[in-house]
C-alpha cells in the first residue's frame, strides 16, 4: 500500500508530502486489478508536481526520492507562492480522487500538522 502523509502548516495549508510503499506493483502473488494503475498514477502526479514547482515557480523546496523503497518526500522550505500552492493542492486533490476510486489496499492518505 502507498502511505501518503500530507503535511500542513498551522494555517492548514498544504506545505509538503511524504510517501512510502508501493501499490503492490510487481508482486505476482498479490496481483489485483488496479495496482499498477495506482502506482503509475501516484508517481506521475507526484513527479509532475515537483517538476512543475521547480520549473514554473520561485518557491524553494527540498525533495528526496528512493525508488526501490517507494519513499518520496517534498516540502517547501519557505512560504509557497500562489503557483506552488496551486500545484500542491492539485496533487493532493488528485491523490484523494485515486484514494476514493481505489481505496485500500492501494493507497491511504492522512494529514499531519508540522
C-alpha positions in Angstrom: 0.0 0.0 0.0 1.1 3.6 -0.7 1.0 5.6 2.5 0.7 9.3 1.9 1.1 11.9 4.6 0.1 15.4 3.6 2.0 18.0 5.6 0.0 21.1 6.6 1.1 24.2 8.4 -0.6 26.0 11.3 -3.0 27.7 8.8 -3.9 24.2 7.5 -2.2 25.0 4.1 -0.6 22.0 2.3 3.2 22.5 2.6 4.6 19.1 1.8 4.1 15.5 1.3 5.6 12.2 2.5 5.1 8.9 0.7 6.2 5.4 1.2 5.4 2.0 -0.2 4.0 0.6 -3.4 0.6 -0.3 -4.5 1.7 -3.9 -5.0 3.3 -3.4 -8.4 5.3 -6.5 -9.4 4.0 -8.6 -6.6 3.0 -11.7 -8.6 1.3 -13.4 -5.6 -0.9 -10.5 -4.8 -1.7 -9.1 -8.3 -5.0 -7.4 -8.3 -6.7 -5.2 -10.9 -5.7 -1.6 -10.4 -2.5 -1.8 -8.5 -0.2 -1.0 -11.5 -2.5 1.9 -12.5 -2.5 3.3 -8.9 1.3 3.1 -8.7 1.7 4.8 -12.1 -0.9 7.5 -11.4 0.6 8.4 -8.0 4.1 8.5 -9.4 3.1 10.7 -12.4 1.1 13.1 -10.3 3.8 13.5 -7.7 6.8 13.9 -10.0 4.8 16.3 -12.2 4.0 18.4 -9.2 7.7 18.6 -8.1 9.0 19.3 -11.6 6.3 21.9 -12.1 7.1 23.7 -8.9 10.7 23.8 -9.9 10.0 24.9 -13.5 7.1 27.3 -13.1 7.5 28.9 -9.6 10.2 30.5 -7.5 9.3 28.7 -4.3 12.2 26.8 -2.8 11.7 23.2 -1.7 13.5 20.1 -0.6 12.8 16.8 -2.2 14.2 13.3 -1.8 13.3 10.0 -3.5 14.2 6.4 -3.0 12.9 4.4 -6.0 13.4 1.0 -4.6 11.5 1.6 -1.3 9.0 3.9 -2.9 9.9 6.7 -0.4 9.3 10.3 -1.6 9.4 13.5 0.4 8.7 17.0 -0.7 8.5 20.1 1.4 8.5 23.8 0.8 11.4 25.5 2.6 9.8 28.9 2.6 6.2 30.1 2.3 4.9 28.9 -1.1 3.8 31.4 -3.7 0.3 31.1 -5.3 1.5 28.9 -8.1 3.3 26.4 -5.9 0.3 26.3 -3.6 -2.0 25.6 -6.5 0.3 22.8 -7.7 0.5 21.2 -4.3 -3.3 21.5 -3.8 -3.8 19.9 -7.3 -1.6 17.0 -6.3 -3.5 16.4 -3.1 -6.8 16.6 -5.0 -5.6 14.0 -7.5 -4.4 11.7 -4.7 -7.7 12.0 -2.9 -9.5 11.1 -6.1 -7.3 8.0 -6.5 -8.0 7.0 -2.9 -11.7 7.5 -3.4 -11.7 5.4 -6.6 -9.4 2.5 -5.5 -9.0 2.9 -1.7 -7.2 0.3 0.4 -5.2 -1.9 -0.1 -3.7 0.5 -2.7 -3.4 4.0 -1.1 -4.1 5.6 2.2 -3.9 9.4 2.9 -3.6 11.1 6.2 -2.7 14.6 7.3 0.0 15.9 9.8 0.5 19.4 11.1 4.1 20.5 11.1 
